[in-house]
Amino acid sequence: EAAGFIQQAANHFGRLDVLVNNAGIRMYQTVVEASAESWDEILGVNLKGYVFCAKAAIPIIRQAGGGSIVNVASVRSVVSAGKTTQYDTTKAAVAGLTRGMAMDHAADKIRVNAVCPGPIFTPYHERRTLAMGRTLEQYREDAAKTTILKRPGTPAEVAACILFLASDDASFVTGTLLFVDGGHTAM
């Protein structure tokens, strides 16, 4: 699947300069509660999806003369929360994948970086908050307690960092994890 849609994009635009890998599912289970099937599912989406998209894109980006890959990891690549071991593990693996691919493909003029979002207010978080019987204001208050900036971030703020890493303005940036977390990891 990945190879097909990557090739479609290259055909449509005539080249491929940038790949943004952005996928993630969570399962709220401890290691004891998690099944082999749930591990397979989360690894498939959160890690293998990135691997197969990169595998398909790198030869095309190389042929175009180089470019950029930006992986969306998470603050959970370096800090953990309760019952998110599977998610945290896969996002830590994305951080390792990012550094490894940066080393492997620098000679191809392909920069590889990751953004690591922290508490970001998205439609997913809105649905989850409401499903838990909490208000959106309670979510914002709780998120504010976990950042130095005292608020959750927005998808637009994460997108701006992805755009920077994908651009020529970041031409000397590779193998880097950019934390877009309002200072969450500094606390």
N, CA, C and O of each residue as an XYZ file, in Angstrom:
748
protein
N       0.812     -1.200      0.000
C       0.000      0.000      0.000
C       0.854      1.262      0.000
O       0.631      2.166     -0.805
N       1.831      1.324      0.903
C       2.655      2.530      1.027
C       3.355      2.848     -0.286
O       3.345      3.992     -0.739
N       3.952      1.848     -0.889
C       4.691      2.077     -2.134
C       3.767      2.635     -3.214
O       4.171      3.494     -3.998
N       2.540      2.151     -3.254
C       1.587      2.614     -4.260
C       1.227      4.076     -4.109
O       1.264      4.830     -5.081
N       0.877      4.485     -2.889
C       0.468      5.884     -2.762
C       1.654      6.843     -2.786
O       1.499      7.995     -3.189
N       2.833      6.392     -2.362
C       4.033      7.232     -2.483
C       4.336      7.462     -3.967
O       4.634      8.583     -4.376
N       4.258      6.406     -4.761
C       4.506      6.534     -6.202
C       3.449      7.413     -6.861
O       3.764      8.199     -7.754
N       2.189      7.282     -6.421
C       1.121      8.142     -6.955
C       1.433      9.612     -6.707
O       1.261     10.447     -7.595
N       1.893      9.927     -5.500
C       2.233     11.318     -5.171
C       3.376     11.809     -6.052
O       3.326     12.921     -6.577
N       4.399     10.984     -6.213
C       5.540     11.366     -7.054
C       5.104     11.575     -8.500
O       5.545     12.519     -9.154
N       4.247     10.703     -8.994
C       3.743     10.847    -10.366
C       2.913     12.122    -10.517
O       3.041     12.847    -11.504
N       2.071     12.381     -9.538
C       1.187     13.549     -9.593
C       1.980     14.854     -9.590
O       1.681     15.769    -10.357
N       2.990     14.936     -8.729
C       3.761     16.178     -8.584
C       5.034     16.208     -9.429
O       5.702     17.239     -9.512
N       5.367     15.085    -10.052
C       6.558     15.027    -10.886
C       7.842     14.748    -10.123
O       8.890     14.538    -10.733
N       7.777     14.744     -8.817
C       8.927     14.461     -7.953
C       8.419     14.341     -6.519
O       7.250     14.602     -6.235
N       9.303     13.949     -5.639
C       8.965     13.883     -4.215
C      10.152     14.445     -3.452
O      11.263     13.922     -3.537
N       9.908     15.511     -2.711
C      10.962     16.171     -1.941
C      10.815     15.956     -0.443
O      11.801     15.984      0.293
N       9.579     15.742      0.010
C       9.303     15.684      1.445
C       8.344     14.535      1.733
O       7.385     14.301      0.997
N       8.628     13.830      2.816
C       7.703     12.839      3.360
C       7.444     13.215      4.806
O       8.384     13.423      5.573
N       6.175     13.305      5.184
C       5.800     13.479      6.585
C       5.067     12.219      7.011
O       3.992     11.906      6.498
N       5.658     11.503      7.951
C       5.026     10.317      8.525
C       4.262     10.748      9.767
O       4.858     11.195     10.747
N       2.944     10.613      9.722
C       2.118     11.033     10.849
C       0.991     10.035     11.042
O      -0.014     10.071     10.331
N       1.161      9.157     11.993
C       0.126      8.181     12.318
C       0.282      7.793     13.772
O       1.384      7.822     14.320
N      -0.804      7.439     14.381
C      -0.694      6.977     15.753
C      -2.017      6.485     16.288
O      -3.057      7.120     16.114
N      -1.956      5.347     16.939
C      -3.099      4.843     17.691
C      -2.617      4.563     19.104
O      -1.432      4.319     19.335
N      -3.539      4.600     20.031
C      -3.221      4.294     21.428
C      -4.144      3.199     21.911
O      -5.300      3.097     21.501
N      -3.602      2.393     22.785
C      -4.388      1.400     23.495
C      -4.022      1.559     24.956
O      -2.850      1.468     25.321
N      -4.996      1.790     25.774
C      -4.737      2.078     27.178
C      -4.703      0.774     27.968
O      -5.690      0.356     28.572
N      -3.519      0.146     27.937
C      -3.318     -1.140     28.598
C      -1.919     -1.186     29.190
O      -0.982     -0.575     28.676
N      -1.807     -1.923     30.280
C      -0.478     -2.199     30.814
C       0.136     -3.331     29.997
O      -0.534     -3.931     29.156
N       1.397     -3.617     30.244
C       2.053     -4.740     29.566
C       1.312     -6.038     29.871
O       1.169     -6.890     28.994
N       0.849     -6.192     31.085
C       0.137     -7.417     31.478
C      -1.198     -7.521     30.750
O      -1.592     -8.613     30.339
N      -1.894     -6.410     30.586
C      -3.206     -6.420     29.937
C      -3.124     -6.552     28.419
O      -4.062     -7.053     27.798
N      -2.046     -6.123     27.821
C      -1.927     -6.078     26.364
C      -1.762     -7.472     25.769
O      -1.034     -8.313     26.297
N      -2.450     -7.691     24.668
C      -2.353     -8.974     23.963
C      -1.303     -8.882     22.858
O      -0.856     -7.796     22.490
N      -0.929    -10.032     22.347
C      -0.009    -10.061     21.203
C      -0.636     -9.347     20.010
O       0.057     -8.671     19.249
N      -1.948     -9.500     19.853
C      -2.645     -8.856     18.738
C      -2.622     -7.333     18.864
O      -2.438     -6.628     17.872
N      -2.809     -6.827     20.086
C      -2.792     -5.368     20.248
C      -1.390     -4.815     20.011
O      -1.239     -3.716     19.478
N      -0.354     -5.580     20.408
C       1.019     -5.162     20.105
C       1.246     -5.137     18.594
O       1.834     -4.193     18.067
N       0.781     -6.171     17.902
C       0.942     -6.205     16.444
C       0.249     -5.015     15.780
O       0.794     -4.403     14.862
N      -0.956     -4.695     16.254
C      -1.706     -3.590     15.649
C      -1.005     -2.251     15.867
O      -0.839     -1.478     14.923
N      -0.600     -1.976     17.086
C       0.005     -0.670     17.367
C       1.384     -0.549     16.723
O       1.748      0.524     16.243
N       2.151     -1.632     16.706
C       3.443     -1.602     16.013
C       3.243     -1.410     14.511
O       4.022     -0.714     13.860
N       2.205     -2.027     13.971
C       1.918     -1.894     12.545
C       1.624     -0.464     12.141
O       2.135      0.018     11.130
N       0.807      0.215     12.924
C       0.437      1.594     12.595
C       1.542      2.569     12.981
O       1.990      3.364     12.155
N       1.978      2.509     14.229
C       2.854      3.549     14.779
C       4.317      3.429     14.366
O       5.054      4.413     14.429
N       4.744      2.256     13.949
C       6.150      2.092     13.572
C       6.304      1.555     12.149
O       6.959      2.180     11.314
N       5.710      0.410     11.876
C       5.904     -0.188     10.555
C       5.356      0.694      9.438
O       5.927      0.731      8.348
N       4.272      1.394      9.687
C       3.747      2.318      8.677
C       4.788      3.351      8.280
O       4.936      3.670      7.100
N       5.515      3.879      9.275
C       6.571      4.850      9.000
C       7.697      4.203      8.199
O       8.207      4.780      7.239
N       8.071      2.997      8.612
C       9.167      2.288      7.944
C       8.833      2.059      6.471
O       9.656      2.334      5.597
N       7.639      1.560      6.195
C       7.290      1.229      4.818
C       7.096      2.478      3.953
O       7.413      2.458      2.763
N       6.580      3.559      4.536
C       6.486      4.811      3.769
C       7.879      5.342      3.454
O       8.139      5.779      2.333
N       8.777      5.306      4.438
C      10.154      5.771      4.201
C      10.849      4.892      3.172
O      11.550      5.390      2.291
N      10.655      3.594      3.286
C      11.288      2.663      2.338
C      10.856      2.967      0.908
O      11.662      2.897     -0.020
N       9.581      3.306      0.738
C       9.078      3.629     -0.600
C       9.529      5.015     -1.057
O       9.790      5.220     -2.243
N       9.622      5.963     -0.133
C       9.912      7.351     -0.503
C      11.392      7.635     -0.715
O      11.743      8.435     -1.583
N      12.255      7.008      0.047
C      13.682      7.359     -0.003
C      14.280      7.239     -1.408
O      14.974      8.163     -1.833
N      14.051      6.158     -2.146
C      14.626      6.106     -3.503
C      14.117      7.231     -4.414
O      14.859      7.734     -5.257
N      12.863      7.616     -4.242
C      12.289      8.673     -5.075
C      12.855     10.033     -4.668
O      13.165     10.860     -5.525
N      12.990     10.265     -3.361
C      13.578     11.523     -2.879
C      15.044     11.601     -3.297
O      15.523     12.657     -3.710
N      15.748     10.484     -3.189
C      17.159     10.434     -3.616
C      17.269     10.800     -5.092
O      18.139     11.580     -5.478
N      16.391     10.238     -5.915
C      16.402     10.501     -7.357
C      16.136     11.983     -7.658
O      16.616     12.511     -8.661
N      15.374     12.647     -6.787
C      15.081     14.073     -6.968
C      16.236     14.958     -6.511
O      16.179     16.178     -6.669
N      17.282     14.358     -5.946
C      18.435     15.136     -5.497
C      18.474     15.397     -4.012
O      19.319     16.151     -3.530
N      17.563     14.776     -3.280
C      17.536     14.934     -1.827
C      16.248     15.573     -1.366
O      15.391     15.950     -2.166
N      16.134     15.684     -0.063
C      14.920     16.253      0.506
C      14.872     16.028      1.993
O      15.899     16.000      2.671
N      13.666     15.868      2.491
C      13.467     15.812      3.933
C      12.380     14.815      4.301
O      11.371     14.685      3.608
N      12.605     14.121      5.393
C      11.585     13.272      5.999
C      11.360     13.800      7.404
O      12.309     14.009      8.160
N      10.099     14.014      7.746
C       9.744     14.433      9.098
C       8.801     13.386      9.674
O       7.710     13.157      9.153
N       9.237     12.762     10.749
C       8.417     11.789     11.458
C       7.733     12.476     12.631
O       8.341     13.299     13.315
N       6.480     12.143     12.861
C       5.793     12.658     14.036
C       5.917     11.597     15.121
O       5.315     10.527     15.041
N       6.709     11.918     16.131
C       6.884     11.039     17.288
C       5.958     11.572     18.386
O       4.769     11.772     18.139
N       6.471     11.800     19.568
C       5.661     12.291     20.683
C       6.571     12.563     21.863
O       7.678     12.030     21.940
N       6.103     13.394     22.782
C       6.842     13.525     24.041
C       6.917     12.173     24.736
O       7.803     11.929     25.555
N       5.982     11.305     24.400
C       5.961      9.964     24.996
C       7.150      9.122     24.530
O       7.326      7.994     24.991
N       7.956      9.654     23.634
C       9.195      8.961     23.269
C      10.228      9.083     24.380
O      11.183      8.307     24.424
N      10.047     10.054     25.283
C      11.010     10.242     26.381
C      10.379     10.288     27.762
O      11.086     10.114     28.755
N       9.075     10.515     27.863
C       8.374     10.470     29.147
C       7.152      9.585     28.990
O       6.625      9.424     27.890
N       6.708      9.016     30.090
C       5.617      8.058     30.015
C       4.415      8.524     30.816
O       4.508      9.418     31.657
N       3.299      7.900     30.534
C       2.071      8.116     31.294
C       1.493      6.745     31.617
O       1.887      5.745     31.016
N       0.595      6.696     32.528
C      -0.002      5.427     32.920
C      -0.772      4.763     31.800
O      -1.499      5.415     31.050
N      -0.604      3.477     31.701
C      -1.335      2.620     30.759
C      -1.138      3.011     29.294
O      -2.021      2.784     28.467
N       0.008      3.593     28.972
C       0.300      3.927     27.570
C       1.626      3.306     27.129
O       2.301      3.838     26.248
N       1.991      2.199     27.735
C       3.281      1.567     27.444
C       3.448      1.250     25.963
O       4.518      1.477     25.398
N       2.406      0.732     25.334
C       2.524      0.380     23.920
C       2.769      1.622     23.064
O       3.658      1.626     22.212
N       1.993      2.656     23.288
C       2.155      3.903     22.528
C       3.534      4.493     22.781
O       4.246      4.854     21.844
N       3.903      4.587     24.052
C       5.196      5.170     24.419
C       6.348      4.404     23.765
O       7.301      5.008     23.273
N       6.257      3.091     23.763
C       7.294      2.248     23.169
C       7.425      2.518     21.673
O       8.535      2.639     21.155
N       6.291      2.611     20.983
C       6.360      2.826     19.535
C       6.880      4.217     19.198
O       7.599      4.385     18.213
N       6.527      5.204     19.994
C       7.012      6.556     19.702
C       8.497      6.689     20.041
O       9.206      7.460     19.393
N       8.980      5.952     21.043
C      10.427      5.907     21.299
C      11.138      5.232     20.127
O      12.241      5.627     19.748
N      10.499      4.219     19.562
C      11.075      3.554     18.391
C      11.126      4.505     17.195
O      12.076      4.456     16.414
N      10.129      5.361     17.043
C      10.149      6.352     15.960
C      11.325      7.312     16.148
O      11.954      7.718     15.171
N      11.620      7.671     17.385
C      12.787      8.530     17.649
C      14.067      7.823     17.210
O      14.926      8.435     16.576
N      14.197      6.548     17.540
C      15.365      5.779     17.105
C      15.418      5.621     15.599
O      16.487      5.723     14.998
N      14.279      5.374     14.991
C      14.191      5.269     13.532
C      14.652      6.572     12.880
O      15.366      6.552     11.877
N      14.248      7.676     13.441
C      14.618      8.995     12.912
C      16.127      9.180     12.926
O      16.721      9.568     11.920
N      16.742      8.904     14.061
C      18.197      9.077     14.162
C      18.926      8.117     13.228
O      19.889      8.504     12.567
N      18.473      6.875     13.171
C      19.116      5.887     12.298
C      18.999      6.244     10.831
O      19.977      6.151     10.090
N      17.810      6.653     10.402
C      17.633      7.037      8.998
C      18.432      8.288      8.668
O      18.933      8.422      7.552
N      18.562      9.209      9.624
C      19.377     10.409      9.384
C      20.815     10.010      9.091
O      21.438     10.552      8.179
N      21.340      9.073      9.853
C      22.707      8.590      9.622
C      22.811      7.870      8.276
O      23.745      8.098      7.507
N      21.851      7.011      8.013
C      21.911      6.174      6.813
C      21.740      6.953      5.512
O      22.253      6.530      4.476
N      21.034      8.075      5.542
C      20.672      8.737      4.284
C      21.208     10.160      4.144
O      20.791     10.895      3.249
N      22.125     10.548      5.020
C      22.754     11.874      4.883
C      23.504     11.976      3.558
O      23.464     13.017      2.901
N      24.183     10.910      3.166
C      24.932     10.930      1.901
C      24.004     11.061      0.692
O      24.437     11.472     -0.385
N      22.733     10.712      0.872
C      21.736     10.867     -0.193
C      21.123     12.269     -0.200
O      20.219     12.560     -0.983
N      21.631     13.136      0.689
C      21.097     14.495      0.848
C      19.651     14.473      1.319
O      18.841     15.320      0.942
N      19.347     13.480      2.156
C      18.018     13.381      2.753
C      18.171     13.623      4.251
O      18.830     12.862      4.959
N      17.549     14.696      4.712
C      17.535     14.992      6.140
C      16.340     14.300      6.773
O      15.262     14.246      6.180
N      16.527     13.771      7.974
C      15.450     13.076      8.671
C      15.376     13.620     10.092
O      16.353     13.575     10.840
N      14.222     14.125     10.448
C      13.985     14.694     11.771
C      12.626     14.242     12.279
O      11.851     13.621     11.552
N      12.351     14.559     13.531
C      11.043     14.249     14.103
C      10.556     15.420     14.935
O      11.343     16.125     15.567
N       9.255     15.613     14.924
C       8.624     16.490     15.898
C       8.026     15.598     16.972
O       7.546     14.498     16.697
N       8.064     16.091     18.187
C       7.542     15.346     19.332
C       6.497     16.210     20.028
O       6.818     16.936     20.968
N       5.256     16.136     19.574
C       4.217     16.952     20.200
C       3.950     16.515     21.636
O       4.060     15.340     21.987
N       3.600     17.498     22.442
C       3.164     17.236     23.807
C       1.657     17.353     23.868
O       0.963     16.884     22.966
N       1.140     17.970     24.914
C      -0.316     18.109     25.007
C      -0.834     19.068     23.932
O      -0.661     20.284     24.027
N      -1.459     18.506     22.929
C      -2.009     19.272     21.807
C      -3.515     19.037     21.797
O      -3.964     17.894     21.878
N      -4.288     20.097     21.699
C      -5.740     19.954     21.697
C      -6.210     19.669     20.282
O      -6.207     20.555     19.427
N      -6.612     18.433     20.038
C      -7.068     17.978     18.726
C      -8.486     17.428     18.838
O      -8.981     17.241     19.950
N      -9.146     17.168     17.723
C     -10.462     16.527     17.782
C     -10.424     15.181     18.526
O     -11.394     14.822     19.194
N      -9.314     14.437     18.416
C      -9.178     13.177     19.166
C      -9.296     13.449     20.661
O     -10.036     12.762     21.365
N      -8.569     14.447     21.140
C      -8.591     14.749     22.570
C      -9.961     15.267     23.001
O     -10.413     15.002     24.114
N     -10.607     15.999     22.117
C     -11.957     16.471     22.415
C     -12.908     15.286     22.590
O     -13.656     15.233     23.565
N     -12.884     14.340     21.656
C     -13.760     13.163     21.747
C     -13.451     12.344     22.996
O     -14.361     11.920     23.708
N     -12.172     12.126     23.256
C     -11.778     11.323     24.416
C     -12.188     12.005     25.719
O     -12.669     11.344     26.640
N     -12.004     13.301     25.799
C     -12.383     14.047     27.001
C     -13.877     13.924     27.255
O     -14.296     13.626     28.374
N     -14.675     14.149     26.231
C     -16.124     14.073     26.377
C     -16.577     12.655     26.690
O     -17.511     12.466     27.469
N     -15.932     11.652     26.096
C     -16.278     10.252     26.367
C     -15.984      9.875     27.815
O     -16.627      8.986     28.374
N     -15.017     10.550     28.416
C     -14.677     10.290     29.815
C     -15.580     11.076     30.769
O     -15.400     11.020     31.985
N     -16.553     11.810     30.215
C     -17.473     12.571     31.047
C     -16.881     13.860     31.596
O     -17.352     14.388     32.604
N     -15.861     14.357     30.938
C     -15.205     15.588     31.380
C     -15.512     16.697     30.390
O     -15.897     16.444     29.249
N     -15.338     17.916     30.840
C     -15.569     19.059     29.957
C     -14.272     19.437     29.248
O     -13.177     19.078     29.681
N     -14.422     20.161     28.162
C     -13.241     20.623     27.429
C     -12.438     21.610     28.275
O     -11.211     21.663     28.182
N     -13.126     22.380     29.086
C     -12.426     23.305     29.983
C     -11.568     22.527     30.987
O     -10.450     22.938     31.300
N     -12.091     21.405     31.487
C     -11.287     20.571     32.395
C     -10.048     20.041     31.684
O      -8.968     19.996     32.274
N     -10.193     19.639     30.421
C      -9.030     19.174     29.658
C      -7.992     20.280     29.562
O      -6.809     20.059     29.825
N      -8.438     21.467     29.184
C      -7.502     22.589     29.035
C      -6.817     22.918     30.360
O      -5.621     23.210     30.389
N      -7.574     22.870     31.452
C      -6.984     23.139     32.772
C      -5.943     22.083     33.127
O      -4.865     22.408     33.624
N      -6.268     20.818     32.870
C      -5.313     19.737     33.159
C      -4.065     19.863     32.288
O      -2.946     19.698     32.774
N      -4.257     20.156     31.006
C      -3.113     20.312     30.104
C      -2.253     21.494     30.528
O      -1.028     21.444     30.425
N      -2.893     22.550     31.003
C      -2.150     23.742     31.432
C      -1.200     23.418     32.577
O      -0.145     24.041     32.706
N      -1.563     22.459     33.399
C      -0.711     22.073     34.529
C       0.532     21.308     34.082
O       1.477     21.151     34.855
N       0.536     20.833     32.844
C       1.649     19.996     32.374
C       2.604     20.719     31.432
O       3.515     20.102     30.880
N       2.403     22.019     31.246
C       3.303     22.774     30.373
C       3.761     24.055     31.060
O       3.039     24.623     31.880
N       4.938     24.493     30.725
C       5.453     25.757     31.242
C       4.617     26.925     30.719
O       4.451     27.931     31.407
N       4.093     26.787     29.503
C       3.300     27.858     28.899
C       1.858     27.879     29.388
O       1.089     28.765     29.015
N       1.489     26.916     30.215
C       0.178     26.874     30.883
C      -1.005     26.767     29.929
O      -2.063     27.354     30.158
N      -0.805     26.000     28.846
C      -1.899     25.751     27.904
C      -1.528     24.582     27.016
O      -0.348     24.268     26.864
N      -2.529     23.929     26.422
C      -2.209     22.932     25.406
C      -1.836     23.626     24.104
O      -2.190     24.783     23.878
N      -1.122     22.912     23.259
C      -0.770     23.432     21.950
C      -1.878     23.189     20.951
O      -2.912     22.601     21.268
N      -1.642     23.654     19.734
C      -2.617     23.481     18.656
C      -1.981     22.698     17.509
O      -0.759     22.701     17.358
N      -2.797     22.033     16.708
C      -2.249     21.358     15.532
C      -1.480     22.313     14.616
O      -0.490     21.911     14.005
N      -1.916     23.562     14.513
C      -1.219     24.530     13.655
C       0.203     24.782     14.152
O       1.110     24.992     13.347
N       0.405     24.763     15.465
C       1.749     24.973     16.006
C       2.664     23.797     15.671
O       3.846     23.987     15.386
N       2.120     22.593     15.705
C       2.898     21.412     15.314
C       3.196     21.468     13.818
O       4.319     21.197     13.392
N       2.189     21.820     13.025
C       2.371     21.906     11.571
C       3.454     22.916     11.200
O       4.220     22.681     10.265
N       3.528     24.025     11.914
C       4.555     25.033     11.625
C       5.951     24.467     11.856
O       6.879     24.778     11.109
N       6.102     23.645     12.876
C       7.410     23.025     13.136
C       7.743     21.979     12.081
O       8.897     21.854     11.671
N       6.738     21.226     11.639
C       6.951     20.261     10.557
C       7.380     21.001      9.290
O       8.322     20.593      8.611
N       6.689     22.079      8.986
C       7.022     22.871      7.798
C       8.457     23.383      7.870
O       9.180     23.338      6.875
N       8.872     23.866      9.034
C      10.252     24.324      9.197
C      11.229     23.189      8.922
O      12.168     23.358      8.144
N      11.021     22.033      9.550
C      11.952     20.914      9.374
C      11.982     20.417      7.935
O      13.015     19.943      7.462
N      10.865     20.522      7.243
C      10.804     20.083      5.846
C      11.448     21.089      4.900
O      11.804     20.742      3.774
N      11.599     22.320      5.346
C      12.059     23.398      4.464
C      13.579     23.492      4.392
O      14.300     22.886      5.185
N      14.040     24.270      3.422
C      15.471     24.545      3.291
C      16.001     25.398      4.439
O      17.212     25.467      4.648
N      15.111     26.047      5.185
C      15.550     26.809      6.361
C      16.182     25.898      7.410
O      16.938     26.359      8.265
N      15.871     24.613      7.342
C      16.430     23.631      8.277
C      17.511     22.786      7.597
O      17.688     21.615      7.933
N      18.224     23.372      6.652
C      19.182     22.614      5.842
C      20.342     22.019      6.635
O      21.016     21.114      6.143
N      20.591     22.505      7.848
C      21.667     21.958      8.681
C      21.100     21.209      9.885
O      21.788     21.027     10.890
N      19.853     20.778      9.781
C      19.184     20.068     10.867
C      18.849     18.665     10.389
O      18.081     18.491      9.443
N      19.426     17.667     11.044
C      19.077     16.279     10.749
C      19.342     15.427     11.980
O      20.247     15.711     12.765
N      18.539     14.377     12.137
C      18.675     13.497     13.290
C      18.158     14.110     14.574
O      18.472     13.634     15.665
N      17.371     15.156     14.452
C      16.920     15.933     15.605
C      15.481     15.608     15.972
O      14.640     15.348     15.112
N      15.225     15.630     17.265
C      13.869     15.538     17.794
C      13.494     16.934     18.270
O      14.118     17.463     19.190
N      12.490     17.528     17.660
C      12.033     18.864     18.031
C      10.783     18.718     18.892
O       9.728     18.299     18.416
N      10.920     19.067     20.162
C       9.800     18.935     21.093
C       8.895     20.155     20.977
O       9.314     21.289     21.209
N       7.651     19.892     20.613
C       6.631     20.925     20.445
C       5.634     20.680     21.571
O       4.540     20.154     21.365
N       6.056     21.082     22.779
C       5.331     20.617     23.960
C       5.093     21.678     25.026
O       4.739     21.349     26.158
N       5.285     22.943     24.678
C       5.045     24.000     25.652
C       5.922     23.902     26.883
O       5.597     24.468     27.927
N       7.030     23.188     26.769
C       7.939     23.015     27.897
C       7.627     21.810     28.764
O       8.199     21.661     29.844
N       6.726     20.945     28.308
C       6.338     19.754     29.084
C       7.553     18.924     29.504
O       7.658     18.520     30.663
N       8.460     18.671     28.577
C       9.615     17.823     28.896
C      10.666     18.555     29.714
O      11.606     17.929     30.204
N      10.530     19.867     29.872
C      11.477     20.632     30.692
C      11.050     20.685     32.157
O      11.823     21.109     33.016
N       9.834     20.259     32.438
C       9.316     20.352     33.813
C       9.864     19.241     34.688
O       9.533     19.168     35.871
